């Protein structure tokens, strides 16, 4: 079901108090670029022969999704700045053109068209929800643009014009369900926001539960920006699940977890595992509210690699010591470097040459080595499950041990045929 624009507009007002946490960040511009149109010289684009290449940065800087997306924007700008400081790319400086998707899917499509046709950007980095990505997809395909998407998603997609630097289903949701079944119980309550990612993810989870001996006790959806979860919490109390698998997005997580705590339900009473709550969202919701609950990702701020130590230090130095990193933030950051490596290998900014050069590109990201799969333009990623601590950080309780090959159409799972049109 598509999120109705009118409903989302009405709900944006409720999100302002939470979005205010990041408002200062939303107003910043990068020293090497501008927020908005690059000016009259943009028409020359990437092939202008001058010393500048325009790159698009498209995130929700306002609305219900700004609580998550502003910081991904910031990480993208940090990577661009670092590349410029190191001498640029093919002798050119990267100039970001920042646009606001405004938590509105038609706006994402409109801004994508503007970035490609008017600003002539060589690439666009952005998006969070699957609704925003699906709005962008036909535009980048029709204009032969490049779009780097940094967030985990429901899989079942592969576009020749999109690089997916977040996890697909077999790199987050599927291993998380298996871990929960083995460690936390068999009875699942599925709770999600009412749009494509949660509904498709839960369709996959239900097939996996059938195959692996789990039980579905209930399945509930609420609109993006929804803030009253008392009725659903009453249903959770009645059904007594072992696990709530949470695919809520944006500000709704703030309301749900605060109301869950107000109802006297803690992590000691009920296991919840989320796939859209990371360090940035914990900062907005409050660690005291979330302590003891779980999340599945591919990166945590606490991930112990030399690259991550450098990344966290650089991010905090740029944006403030109180800021945190997270999985989508990291994926937004290394996505810029993957594109840069493909450009260098291609010796060109031309889209078709960059796509061909990107096959098999490797990069030592903060969360570990990532590799672009040439078949589907997703990346190999290590899977991690973490428990939220009192300081707002994650304690890693499980990982896959090595990067997992992306399988967006679940071809390697016997039960995947029930959910994948291309398996």
Secondary structure as GFF3:
##gff-version 3
##sequence-region A 1 423
A	DSSP	alpha_helix	5	19	.	.	.	ID=ss1
A	DSSP	three_ten_helix	20	22	.	.	.	ID=ss2
A	DSSP	alpha_helix	23	26	.	.	.	ID=ss3
A	DSSP	three_ten_helix	40	44	.	.	.	ID=ss4
A	DSSP	beta_strand	52	59	.	.	.	ID=ss5
A	DSSP	alpha_helix	66	85	.	.	.	ID=ss6
A	DSSP	beta_strand	93	100	.	.	.	ID=ss7
A	DSSP	alpha_helix	105	117	.	.	.	ID=ss8
A	DSSP	beta_strand	124	126	.	.	.	ID=ss9
A	DSSP	alpha_helix	130	142	.	.	.	ID=ss10
A	DSSP	beta_strand	147	149	.	.	.	ID=ss11
A	DSSP	beta_strand	162	164	.	.	.	ID=ss12
A	DSSP	three_ten_helix	169	171	.	.	.	ID=ss13
A	DSSP	alpha_helix	173	183	.	.	.	ID=ss14
A	DSSP	beta_strand	187	193	.	.	.	ID=ss15
A	DSSP	alpha_helix	196	212	.	.	.	ID=ss16
A	DSSP	beta_strand	215	222	.	.	.	ID=ss17
A	DSSP	alpha_helix	230	239	.	.	.	ID=ss18
A	DSSP	beta_strand	243	247	.	.	.	ID=ss19
A	DSSP	alpha_helix	252	262	.	.	.	ID=ss20
A	DSSP	beta_strand	271	274	.	.	.	ID=ss21
A	DSSP	alpha_helix	279	285	.	.	.	ID=ss22
A	DSSP	alpha_helix	287	290	.	.	.	ID=ss23
A	DSSP	beta_strand	294	297	.	.	.	ID=ss24
A	DSSP	alpha_helix	306	319	.	.	.	ID=ss25
A	DSSP	alpha_helix	327	346	.	.	.	ID=ss26
A	DSSP	alpha_helix	351	358	.	.	.	ID=ss27
A	DSSP	beta_strand	362	365	.	.	.	ID=ss28
A	DSSP	beta_strand	368	372	.	.	.	ID=ss29
A	DSSP	beta_strand	379	380	.	.	.	ID=ss30
A	DSSP	beta_strand	384	388	.	.	.	ID=ss31
A	DSSP	beta_strand	394	399	.	.	.	ID=ss32
A	DSSP	three_ten_helix	414	418	.	.	.	ID=ss33
###
